[in-house]
Amino acid sequence: LAVAGRDQETTGFAWWAGNARLINLSGKLLGAHVAHAGLIVFWAGAMNLFEVAHFVPEKPMYEQGLILLPHLATLGWGVGPGGEVLDTFPYFVSGVLHLISSAVLGFGGIYHALLGPETLEESFPFFGYVWKDRNKMTTILGIHLILLGLGAFLLVFKALYFGGVYDTWAPGGGDVRKITNLTLSPSIVFGYLLKSPFGGSG
């Protein structure tokens, strides 16, 4: 399998080496990463809608083999007192939004893989990189970690201000509530890392 000078003789890597063939092609590597993100988001959206279509309100989620809807329920969407699912529309919306996002990512990945510049260093210096430049590599890693941190803070804001989350310990068998007392003690927060993974300490 040889495509436009990307065979083993010209790159040093066979076709099955994946992204290794794109080491010096930052634009193409960006396309591969964006397309990969699109595939992941597509799976999340499609599986979400599949679970919504097969959901039986009379049966507990754990008896239905659901893997995505329980996580949406813990965010406080569609559930009421006792953990009863009252509305599946938020789950449907989540699935549709993921599918729309996957289409945008997919088109972006295809563009960068097939039509965009092969390297970004000349056209978009901020996004370009050289693997030997450790400062640029750590900057890329740092940007990813900051974005992940912002995503985590969205969950915090959801729990504090925007509807709350599902609390299994709430009176009456659990309910959706806003978090009012944050645990900010480092000894408690990081203490979870030192506890036995097999339980026993609540």
Secondary structure, 3 states (H helix, E strand, C coil): CCCCCCCHHHHCCCHHHHHHHHCCCHHHHHHHHHHHHHHHHHHHHHHHHHHHHHCCCCCCHHHCCCCCHHHHHHCCCCECHHHCECCCHHHHHHHHHHHHHHHHHHHHHHHHHHHCCCCCCCCCCCCCCCCCCHHHHHHHHHHHHHHHHHHHHHHHHHHHCCCCEEECCCCCCCEEECCCCCCCCHHHHHHHHHCCCCCCCC
